[in-house]
């Protein structure tokens, strides 16, 4: 009995010492830096990612932003992250079905907009990546995106007089490493928060909807919100919404990740925030307008074994209802986000 007590006491003090050491190391890493508090808009749930493994600072955010806009992260020194994720389109691809990559290539899918990423448990249309940290490598290495390697990127960044100083300040190391590049980019993209649309002002009692927007909001809540619930306007699920596979792309969605037949043609339900400025639509950008999207849900859903049960009969709407839903969706545009100078290069 006495021996057990001694062991428990020893474990207790070891845990305390470990916690103290971790906190001490954390303070040393943040010395001379300005902490960047995580934005959690009123009414939003707790975020999935809290930067516990990558404490966000203003300096880290600025380093991540510089990397995000730097074409040298691509093999051709042209195609930066921002070439596919443009601020004018809520950090999606502006009015393109699929993005342009290196060597005159096109990506397989429409680039999803980058905002409120801290609330996601998985990333990409098929949920292949579980963190911003892990996701970074895919576009950097992708033959149809940036086509580079960390080795090549680091060699180029070392030649810039500003980067070594910025990495030294943020990460307290004179070496530029893949780990530091990943973390800096995660600090920037993970802090892209959009929650200041007309809809948000309406919910706070600071704006009013006209009769068309109000009617569209009611129709939306009755017929669309099961997959796009407020306030994030997505449930982050994967669903087959009745789109036939493009025979030229042969993209069958989440099945590529899970290898499960029941995931055939299932893709992530994206947020509808800023949807009016993020055309084209669907995983392959096949629709150029919100009207085309509405027509699909009303009359274009194709039956298949994995079709979402909610869409077996499509979504019944009159022309006026469909038009007013679009008017409501336009209230989800966050103009301050797409014009925020702090997010510009």
C-alpha positions in Angstrom: 0.0 0.0 0.0 2.8 2.4 1.0 4.7 1.6 -2.2 1.5 2.4 -4.3 1.1 5.7 -2.6 4.8 6.6 -3.3 4.3 5.7 -7.0 1.2 7.8 -7.3 2.9 10.8 -5.6 5.9 10.4 -7.9 3.6 10.3 -11.0 1.7 13.4 -9.8 4.9 15.5 -9.3 6.3 14.2 -12.6 3.1 15.4 -14.4 3.4 18.8 -12.7 7.0 19.1 -13.7 6.2 18.1 -17.3 3.4 20.7 -17.5 5.7 23.3 -16.1 8.5 22.5 -18.6 6.0 22.6 -21.5 4.6 25.9 -20.4 8.1 27.3 -19.9 9.1 26.2 -23.4 6.0 27.8 -24.8 6.8 31.1 -23.1 10.3 30.9 -24.4 9.0 30.4 -28.0 6.6 33.3 -27.7 9.1 35.7 -26.2 9.2 38.9 -28.1 6.1 38.0 -30.2 2.6 39.3 -30.1 0.0 36.7 -29.3 -2.9 36.5 -31.8 -6.1 35.7 -30.0 -8.4 33.3 -32.0 -11.5 34.9 -33.4 -14.7 33.1 -32.3 -17.7 35.1 -33.7 -20.7 35.5 -31.5 -23.1 32.5 -32.0 -20.4 30.2 -33.5 -19.7 26.9 -31.8 -16.3 26.2 -30.3 -13.7 25.7 -33.0 -12.3 22.3 -33.7 -8.8 23.7 -34.0 -7.4 26.0 -31.3 -3.7 26.4 -32.3 -2.7 24.5 -29.2 0.2 22.9 -31.1 1.0 26.0 -33.0 0.4 29.2 -30.9 -0.7 31.9 -33.2 1.1 35.3 -33.2 0.9 38.4 -35.3 4.4 37.7 -36.6 3.6 34.1 -37.5 0.4 35.3 -39.2 2.4 37.8 -41.3 5.0 35.2 -42.2 2.2 32.8 -43.3 0.7 35.5 -45.4 4.0 36.3 -47.1 4.4 32.6 -47.9 0.7 32.3 -49.1 1.2 35.1 -51.7 4.8 34.0 -52.8 5.0 32.4 -56.2 8.4 30.9 -55.3 6.5 28.1 -53.4 5.8 26.8 -56.9 8.2 25.1 -59.3 7.6 27.9 -61.9 7.9 30.7 -59.3 4.5 32.0 -60.4 1.7 29.9 -59.0 1.3 30.9 -55.3 -1.3 29.6 -53.0 -3.2 32.8 -53.7 -3.3 32.1 -57.5 -6.0 29.5 -56.7 -7.4 31.1 -53.5 -8.1 34.7 -54.2 -9.4 37.1 -51.6 -12.0 38.6 -54.0 -13.6 35.2 -54.1 -13.4 34.6 -50.3 -10.1 32.9 -51.0 -11.6 30.6 -53.6 -11.0 30.6 -57.3 -12.6 33.6 -58.9 -15.0 32.7 -61.7 -13.2 29.5 -62.8 -14.5 26.0 -62.8 -11.1 24.5 -61.9 -7.8 26.2 -61.1 -4.8 26.6 -63.3 -1.6 24.9 -62.1 2.0 24.7 -63.2 2.9 23.6 -66.8 -0.5 24.8 -68.1 -2.4 22.1 -66.2 -5.8 22.2 -64.5 -6.6 20.9 -61.1 -9.0 18.0 -60.7 -11.5 20.0 -58.6 -12.8 23.5 -57.9 -10.7 25.2 -55.2 -12.9 25.5 -52.1 -12.8 29.0 -50.4 -10.6 29.3 -47.4 -12.4 30.7 -44.4 -13.6 29.4 -41.0 -11.2 26.5 -41.4 -10.7 26.2 -37.7 -14.2 24.7 -37.4 -13.4 21.9 -39.9 -12.4 18.4 -38.7 -11.3 17.4 -42.2 -10.2 19.3 -45.3 -10.6 19.0 -49.0 -13.7 17.9 -51.0 -13.1 14.3 -49.9 -11.8 14.9 -46.4 -8.4 13.4 -47.1 -6.6 15.6 -44.6 -7.3 16.1 -40.9 -5.4 19.3 -40.2 -4.1 22.4 -41.9 -0.6 21.3 -41.0 -0.9 18.0 -43.0 -2.9 19.6 -45.8 -0.1 22.0 -46.9 2.0 19.4 -48.6 -0.6 18.3 -51.2 -0.9 21.6 -53.2 2.9 22.3 -52.8 3.8 18.9 -54.3 0.8 18.5 -56.6 1.8 18.1 -60.3 -1.4 20.0 -61.3 -1.0 22.7 -58.6 2.5 24.0 -57.5 4.7 21.1 -58.3 7.5 21.9 -55.9 9.2 20.2 -52.9 10.1 21.6 -49.5 13.8 21.2 -50.4 13.3 23.4 -53.5 11.2 25.9 -51.6 13.6 26.3 -48.7 16.6 26.8 -51.1 14.7 29.7 -52.7 13.5 31.2 -49.4 17.1 31.2 -48.0 18.1 33.6 -50.8 15.5 36.2 -49.7 17.0 38.5 -47.1 13.7 38.9 -45.3 12.7 35.2 -44.8 15.5 34.0 -42.6 14.9 37.0 -40.2 11.2 36.3 -40.1 11.6 32.6 -39.5 14.2 33.4 -36.8 11.8 35.8 -35.0 8.8 33.5 -35.2 10.3 30.1 -34.6 13.6 31.0 -32.8 15.6 29.1 -35.3 18.0 30.1 -38.0 16.9 27.1 -40.1 13.9 27.2 -42.4 12.2 23.8 -42.1 9.1 22.1 -43.6 7.6 22.1 -40.1 8.0 25.9 -39.8 6.6 26.5 -43.3 3.6 24.3 -42.5 3.0 26.1 -39.2 3.3 29.6 -40.6 0.8 28.8 -43.4 -1.6 27.2 -40.9 -1.4 30.4 -38.7 -2.5 32.5 -41.7 -5.2 30.3 -43.3 -6.5 29.1 -39.9 -7.2 32.7 -38.9 -9.2 33.6 -42.0 -12.6 34.1 -40.3 -15.7 35.4 -42.1 -18.7 36.3 -40.0 -19.7 39.9 -40.9 -22.3 39.6 -43.7 -25.6 41.3 -43.9 -27.1 38.0 -42.5 -24.8 38.4 -39.4 -25.9 42.0 -38.9 -29.5 40.9 -39.3 -29.0 38.3 -36.6 -27.6 40.9 -34.3 -30.5 43.3 -35.0 -28.3 45.7 -36.9 -29.8 45.2 -40.3 -33.1 44.2 -41.8 -34.0 42.0 -44.7 -36.3 43.1 -47.5 -39.4 41.1 -48.1 -37.7 38.9 -50.8 -34.7 38.1 -48.6 -37.0 37.4 -45.6 -39.1 35.0 -47.7 -36.0 33.3 -49.1 -34.6 32.9 -45.5 -37.8 31.1 -44.5 -37.8 28.8 -47.5 -34.1 28.1 -46.9 -34.7 27.1 -43.3 -37.5 24.8 -44.4 -35.8 23.2 -47.4 -32.0 23.7 -47.3 -30.9 24.0 -43.7 -30.8 20.2 -42.9 -27.4 20.1 -44.8 -26.5 23.8 -44.4 -27.4 24.7 -40.8 -26.7 28.1 -39.3 -24.4 29.7 -38.3 -21.7 28.0 -40.4 -24.1 27.0 -43.1 -22.7 23.5 -43.4 -22.8 20.3 -41.4 -19.4 19.3 -42.8 -20.9 16.0 -43.9 -20.2 14.1 -47.2 -23.2 13.6 -49.5 -24.1 12.4 -53.0 -26.3 15.2 -54.3 -27.2 13.5 -57.6 -24.5 14.7 -59.9 -23.3 12.3 -62.5 -19.5 11.8 -62.7 -17.7 13.8 -65.4 -16.3 11.1 -67.7 -13.2 13.2 -68.5 -12.3 13.6 -64.8 -13.5 10.3 -63.3 -13.7 11.8 -59.9 -15.8 9.7 -57.5 -15.3 11.7 -54.3 -14.8 10.3 -50.8 -14.5 6.7 -52.0 -11.0 7.6 -53.0 -10.1 8.1 -49.4 -12.2 5.5 -47.6 -12.3 2.8 -50.3 -15.9 2.2 -49.2 -18.6 1.7 -51.9 -21.1 3.6 -49.9 -18.9 6.7 -50.3 -19.1 6.7 -54.1 -19.8 10.2 -55.4 -20.0 11.7 -52.0 -18.3 15.1 -51.6 -18.1 17.5 -48.7 -21.0 19.9 -48.1 -19.4 23.3 -48.3 -20.4 26.4 -46.4 -22.8 28.7 -48.2 -21.2 31.8 -46.6 -19.9 34.0 -49.4 -21.5 31.6 -51.9 -22.6 34.5 -54.2 -18.9 35.4 -54.9 -17.4 31.9 -55.1 -18.5 30.7 -58.5 -18.1 28.2 -60.1 -20.0 25.6 -58.1 -19.9 21.9 -57.1 -16.7 19.9 -56.7 -15.7 20.2 -60.4 -17.1 23.7 -60.9 -19.7 22.5 -63.5 -22.3 25.2 -62.6 -21.5 28.9 -63.3 -24.4 30.4 -61.4 -26.6 29.9 -58.3 -29.6 29.6 -60.6 -28.0 26.6 -62.2 -27.4 25.1 -58.8 -31.0 25.7 -57.8 -32.2 24.1 -61.0 -30.1 21.0 -60.3 -31.7 20.5 -56.8 -35.2 21.2 -58.2 -35.1 19.0 -61.4 -31.7 17.7 -62.1 -31.0 15.2 -59.3 -30.0 11.8 -60.7 -30.8 8.6 -58.9 -28.0 6.3 -57.7 -27.3 3.8 -55.0 -25.6 6.3 -52.8 -27.8 9.3 -53.4 -28.6 11.2 -50.2 -32.1 10.1 -49.0 -33.1 13.8 -48.6 -32.7 14.3 -52.3 -34.6 11.2 -53.7 -37.4 13.5 -54.8 -35.2 16.5 -55.3 -36.2 19.8 -53.6 -39.6 21.1 -54.5 -39.6 24.9 -55.0 -41.6 27.4 -57.1 -39.7 29.8 -59.3 -40.4 32.6 -56.8 -39.1 30.5 -53.9 -35.9 29.6 -55.8 -35.3 33.2 -56.7 -35.8 34.4 -53.2 -33.5 31.7 -51.7 -30.8 33.1 -54.0 -31.6 36.6 -52.8 -31.2 35.3 -49.2 -27.9 33.6 -50.1 -26.6 36.9 -51.4 -26.9 38.3 -47.8 -24.2 35.8 -46.8 -21.6 37.8 -48.6 -19.0 39.2 -46.2 -17.7 42.3 -48.0 -15.4 43.3 -45.1 -13.7 40.0 -45.4 -13.0 40.2 -49.1 -11.8 43.8 -48.7 -9.8 43.4 -45.5 -6.4 45.0 -46.1 -4.8 43.0 -43.4 -5.3 39.9 -45.5 -3.7 41.4 -48.6 -0.1 41.0 -49.6 
